[in-house]
Amino acid sequence: MARGQKQYTEEFKNTIVELYNSGKSLTELSSEYAVSKSTITGWVKKNKPVTVDKDTTITAAEYQTMIKKNKQLEEEIEILKKAMGIFARK
């Protein structure tokens, strides 16, 4: 993390996003809470709902986490396949 950068709690971020979603403008939130507009915009994008199927929605951050976990699991499967091939030869 760069020097001088503030670290905000998830609760604070979620509160700001909820206020934005309820109709407060970026300018109002930025001046009231002393957070830059670009930071708030990033939080809003990260918490934007993504529709998975008819009855399920998740946030963009959860979606990215799922993609990352899926990639890790695919790599682990490839490693196990190679190990099975090695042990099968013996």
N, C-alpha and C positions, 0 to 999 in steps of 0.2 A: 504494500500500500504506500502511496506517495505521502511525503511529509505534508502536514497541514490539512490533510483530508479528514473529515469527520466520519465517524462510523455510527450509523443509526441502527437502532434495534428493529427487528422484524415487526414488532407491535407498532412502532412509530410509522414505519413504512406503510403498513396495512391501513393505519388510521388515515394517513394522507391520501392513499388510493381511494379509500371509501369516501372521503370528503370530496375528492375530485369526481368520483362516479355519481355522487349525490347532487352535483351541479356547481360546486365551487370552481372558479376559474384557476388556471395555472398562476396567473398574476397574483390573485388573492392569496393563494396558498404559499407562493414563493415569498411574498412580503411578510405574511403573518408568521410563518415558521422558519424563515431565514434559510430556505433550501432553494437551490437553483432550479429554474424551470426544466432544464435538461435532465437533472437528477429525478425530478418528479415524473417527467415523461418516461424515463427509463423504468421506473417502478410501475407505472401504469401499464406499459407494454408487457413487462414481466408478469403481471397479474391479470392480463387480458384472458378471458376464457376461450378455450379451444374446444369445439364440439368433437367428441370422439365418435359417438354414435347417437341414436335418437334420444336416449335418456341420460347420457353421461357427458359431462363437461369437466375439463381440467384447465389449470392455468398454463401459460406458455412455459413458465419455469419448470412445472411438473413434467411437461412434455419433453423438454430438453433433458431433464434428469432421466426420464424413461429411455430416451434415445441413447444416452451415455451408458446406462446400465445394460441395455440390449447389446451394444457394441462389445462391452466387457464380457458378457456371457457368450457371445459368438466367438470371441478370442479364446475363452476357456474351453469351449467345445472343440475348437481346432487343435488345441494343445492335447486334449484328452484323446482325440482321434489319432494323433501322431503317436502318443504313448501306447495306445492299443495296438497299433501296427508294429511297434517295436517289440512289445511283449508277445504278440502272436507269432513272430518269427522264431522265438526261442523255444 
